[in-house]
Amino acid sequence: MARAVVLGGGISGLSSAFYALQEGAPAKFAKVALLEASERFGGWLHSTKYQDGTVFDYGPRSFRPEANPGLNTVDLALKLGLRDDIIIAEKGDILDNRYIYNDQTLQELKFGIDKLFKVVPPLKKRLISYIIQDIRAAKGTEDESVHSFVSRRYGKDAADFLADPMLRGIYAGDVRKLSIRSTLPKLYEMEKRKRRTLTTSYPKTPYVHKALQDYVSNWSVWSLRGGCQQLSDALVGHLSRPEMPTELHTSSPCTKLTFKDGAALVTSEKGEITTDHVFSSLYAGDLAKILPEEHGELAEELDGIPAVSVVVVNLEYPVESPIKGFGHLLPSSEDGPILGVVYNSCVFPQQDKKFSMGKVSRFTVMLGGAWYDQLLERLDGSLNPNGIARLANEVVSDHLNITEKPLKVDVIIQNDCIPQYLVGHNERVERIFKYIKDKNLPLSLVGSSYKGVSVNDCIYNSKLAVERLTGLPPYVAPDIPKAHFLH
Ligand SMILES: Cc1cc2nc3c(=O)[nH]c(=O)nc-3n(C[C@H](O)[C@H](O)[C@H](O)COP(=O)(O)OP(=O)(O)OC[C@H]3O[C@@H](n4cnc5c(N)ncnc54)[C@H](O)[C@@H]3O)c2cc1C
């Protein structure tokens, strides 16, 4: 029976191992070994819990339960027995409050039918004029930047003040370089099909369970009591059970990946493994480094997918948040290196310190991304944690008018953490996958470098990669609780 090696122990690698050994799946893999370079599993899923109960996330902090990928993550969490630790933020007023910090003021984004003939800042014209421009817009080219697409269809200020901060919030990237086709595929497809309604970019599979859809119907976003890392920890726990045919190794970077006679040879400091199949969840640039010269063409394509670094600062204050909402984002014209602020306590008060009775607030300030060099300049060339903490505190006090000193400040620099889907990304990914298919390499590429950076996309693409090899296993419904009592 076949054996597989998974490279990388972030959420994509762990979920590839989970699906490769899923109960009821056509028995394709008899054994799975997973190699993780660092000393911990989870990759960007990284949370810390203070003794007083405060939870800080250094990477992702919430998941959306939407469409197949979103429902699939909920399904996975339930199957891993995390049901009682799921925390949800319900759809409703507070989380619908999203702000743009522009012209040094917080501007609430609210676009109702009643606003059709009004100017809603940060936009400069009446809403109806954007709709008219959209109706009259000429069709675009195959792929273009998000800025070019949105300017053409809705006007330049929609691109500068809505698309720009939104893409900074998701990709920490530059809207003038990111691809519309790869970052907002629903908008791209809508134009191609000349339709005005958004469609899902994933094919419908028979997997979606009606009960699961009903279960999440009032969820806006969700997380886990102990932070997002609880999901990767649960996967590690599941895969480490004695009955599982797995070997999980930390501190084991793969240094070379070669292919011969339909098999793969994986080299690490711990030795060599010959295997039938490899799932690589490494960032594309890291995979390029371990490929042999004969696959230089593939390595070059992989190297063409850049990534940006983000500085994440978590802060806790001894006061309630004066503004209620999900958070705010800044257009790059307002302040390049300051990407935005998440109001964590409004979203998940369950992760505030115990017995705080709402008297503390936790915020995350995101800095850098495609403006990392400007951030370095602002900090006089040194990413010293004290300087970063001072800057993040200034952002919170200036933008939210909080004058108290923070009780806790946690600074972390996440290097090359978000791959950038630049114009032409989709074609590049097609060439990469075609190369692997044409050369018949026993290699599946999963992870955030190719087909979606969200945790939902990462997990779902791992599932699809396994299904492409082993066939669709029968869908087993998780144990879905009847009532929504999970707060
Ligand atoms: C600050 C931040 C905030 C985010 N917020 C959200 C959010 O709120 N919601 C959301 O859905 N998504 C969010 N994301 C995106 C999401 O978290 C990531 O895209 C996702 O976690 C990527 O997972 P991955 O397993 O593909 O990659 P990674 O987590 O990067 O895992 C790859 C692993 O490979 C290992 N590795 C590297 N080289 C080697 C080697 N040679 N051999 C073996 N192992 C190797 C690395 O150490 C790493 O552990 C956020 C990301 C960041 C950085």
The ligand as an SDF file (V2000), in Angstrom:
LIG
                    3D

 53 58  0  0  0  0  0  0  0  0999 V2000
   -0.8370   37.7450   10.4170 C   0  0  0  0  0  0  0  0  0  0  0  0
   -1.7650   36.8380    9.6520 C   0  0  0  0  0  0  0  0  0  0  0  0
   -3.1390   36.9470    9.8310 C   0  0  0  0  0  0  0  0  0  0  0  0
   -4.0030   36.1030    9.1400 C   0  0  0  0  0  0  0  0  0  0  0  0
   -5.3470   36.1880    9.3880 N   0  0  0  0  0  0  0  0  0  0  0  0
   -6.1760   35.2540    8.8400 C   0  0  0  0  0  0  0  0  0  0  0  0
   -7.5270   35.1630    9.2830 C   0  0  0  0  0  0  0  0  0  0  0  0
   -7.9700   35.9050   10.1840 O   0  0  0  0  0  0  0  0  0  0  0  0
   -8.3190   34.2070    8.7040 N   0  0  0  0  0  0  0  0  0  0  0  0
   -7.8540   33.3420    7.7580 C   0  0  0  0  0  0  0  0  0  0  0  0
   -8.6180   32.4980    7.2730 O   0  0  0  0  0  0  0  0  0  0  0  0
   -6.5590   33.3920    7.3440 N   0  0  0  0  0  0  0  0  0  0  0  0
   -5.7090   34.3110    7.8700 C   0  0  0  0  0  0  0  0  0  0  0  0
   -4.3880   34.3230    7.5160 N   0  0  0  0  0  0  0  0  0  0  0  0
   -3.9000   33.4120    6.4570 C   0  0  0  0  0  0  0  0  0  0  0  0
   -3.6430   31.9780    6.9420 C   0  0  0  0  0  0  0  0  0  0  0  0
   -3.3490   31.9730    8.3180 O   0  0  0  0  0  0  0  0  0  0  0  0
   -2.4620   31.3370    6.1980 C   0  0  0  0  0  0  0  0  0  0  0  0
   -2.5950   31.5300    4.8060 O   0  0  0  0  0  0  0  0  0  0  0  0
   -2.3990   29.8360    6.4870 C   0  0  0  0  0  0  0  0  0  0  0  0
   -2.2570   29.6220    7.8770 O   0  0  0  0  0  0  0  0  0  0  0  0
   -1.2410   29.1990    5.7200 C   0  0  0  0  0  0  0  0  0  0  0  0
   -1.0960   27.8570    6.1350 O   0  0  0  0  0  0  0  0  0  0  0  0
   -0.1150   26.8690    5.3810 P   0  0  0  0  0  0  0  0  0  0  0  0
   -0.1350   25.5840    6.1070 O   0  0  0  0  0  0  0  0  0  0  0  0
   -0.4440   26.8410    3.9320 O   0  0  0  0  0  0  0  0  0  0  0  0
    1.3340   27.5420    5.4860 O   0  0  0  0  0  0  0  0  0  0  0  0
    2.2770   27.7070    6.7620 P   0  0  0  0  0  0  0  0  0  0  0  0
    1.5030   27.9950    7.9620 O   0  0  0  0  0  0  0  0  0  0  0  0
    3.3340   28.6620    6.3260 O   0  0  0  0  0  0  0  0  0  0  0  0
    2.9390   26.2470    6.9040 O   0  0  0  0  0  0  0  0  0  0  0  0
    4.0430   25.8330    6.1560 C   0  0  0  0  0  0  0  0  0  0  0  0
    4.9980   25.1370    7.1100 C   0  0  0  0  0  0  0  0  0  0  0  0
    6.1120   24.6460    6.3660 O   0  0  0  0  0  0  0  0  0  0  0  0
    7.2630   24.7210    7.1860 C   0  0  0  0  0  0  0  0  0  0  0  0
    8.4620   24.6230    6.3270 N   0  0  0  0  0  0  0  0  0  0  0  0
    9.0750   25.6020    5.5980 C   0  0  0  0  0  0  0  0  0  0  0  0
   10.1300   25.0730    4.9300 N   0  0  0  0  0  0  0  0  0  0  0  0
   10.1710   23.7490    5.2350 C   0  0  0  0  0  0  0  0  0  0  0  0
   10.9950   22.6710    4.8350 C   0  0  0  0  0  0  0  0  0  0  0  0
   12.0140   22.8390    3.9770 N   0  0  0  0  0  0  0  0  0  0  0  0
   10.7530   21.4240    5.3340 N   0  0  0  0  0  0  0  0  0  0  0  0
    9.7060   21.2050    6.2050 C   0  0  0  0  0  0  0  0  0  0  0  0
    8.8840   22.2150    6.6080 N   0  0  0  0  0  0  0  0  0  0  0  0
    9.1080   23.4580    6.1210 C   0  0  0  0  0  0  0  0  0  0  0  0
    7.1040   26.0470    7.9040 C   0  0  0  0  0  0  0  0  0  0  0  0
    7.8850   26.0810    9.0840 O   0  0  0  0  0  0  0  0  0  0  0  0
    5.5970   26.0600    8.1730 C   0  0  0  0  0  0  0  0  0  0  0  0
    5.2910   25.5600    9.4600 O   0  0  0  0  0  0  0  0  0  0  0  0
   -3.4870   35.1530    8.2040 C   0  0  0  0  0  0  0  0  0  0  0  0
   -2.1120   35.0430    8.0140 C   0  0  0  0  0  0  0  0  0  0  0  0
   -1.2480   35.8550    8.7400 C   0  0  0  0  0  0  0  0  0  0  0  0
    0.2290   35.6830    8.5530 C   0  0  0  0  0  0  0  0  0  0  0  0
  1  2  1  0
  2  3  1  0
  2 52  2  0
  3  4  2  0
  4  5  1  0
  4 50  1  0
  5  6  2  0
  6  7  1  0
  6 13  1  0
  7  8  2  0
  7  9  1  0
  9 10  1  0
 10 11  2  0
 10 12  1  0
 12 13  2  0
 13 14  1  0
 14 15  1  0
 14 50  1  0
 15 16  1  0
 16 17  1  0
 16 18  1  0
 18 19  1  0
 18 20  1  0
 20 21  1  0
 20 22  1  0
 22 23  1  0
 23 24  1  0
 24 25  2  0
 24 26  1  0
 24 27  1  0
 27 28  1  0
 28 29  2  0
 28 30  1  0
 28 31  1  0
 31 32  1  0
 32 33  1  0
 33 34  1  0
 33 48  1  0
 34 35  1  0
 35 36  1  0
 35 46  1  0
 36 37  1  0
 36 45  1  0
 37 38  2  0
 38 39  1  0
 39 40  1  0
 39 45  2  0
 40 41  1  0
 40 42  2  0
 42 43  1  0
 43 44  2  0
 44 45  1  0
 46 47  1  0
 46 48  1  0
 48 49  1  0
 50 51  2  0
 51 52  1  0
 52 53  1  0
M  END
$$$$
